[in-house]
Amino acid sequence: MKDRKINIKKMLDYIEKIESCIVGLDYGNFFLMEEKIAATSFYLAQIAEHASRFTEIERGQYPTIPWKYIRATRNIIVHDYDGLDIESFWNTITEDLPALKKQLQEVLDKKSNIPT
């Protein structure tokens, strides 16, 4: 279970990296900045990689976290990067990630659920 706590912390770190990448940007600016799209795509894929390290039973303990959506997003980034819908991607990082960050932080704050 120690690894689960580490994975959650890493997921939170990558969310913060994405937040840093898009500070002060709106969709119009982001759309034109290929390096920001590439960086945030990489970070989002890393979030999914860490999420995939949870077992089905562990994921079941946190049913509000959208595990399947996280994995599906990673698959799109990794397997169809050139076909990435930038507007949908923008919505994911600006609307879905703040909610995920809150959920992950809540799990981390419940230290009794994740032994150190």
Helices and strands as residue ranges (DSSP letters): H 2-22, H 27-31, H 34-51, H 56-61, H 67-79, G 81-83, H 86-91, I 92-96, H 97-109
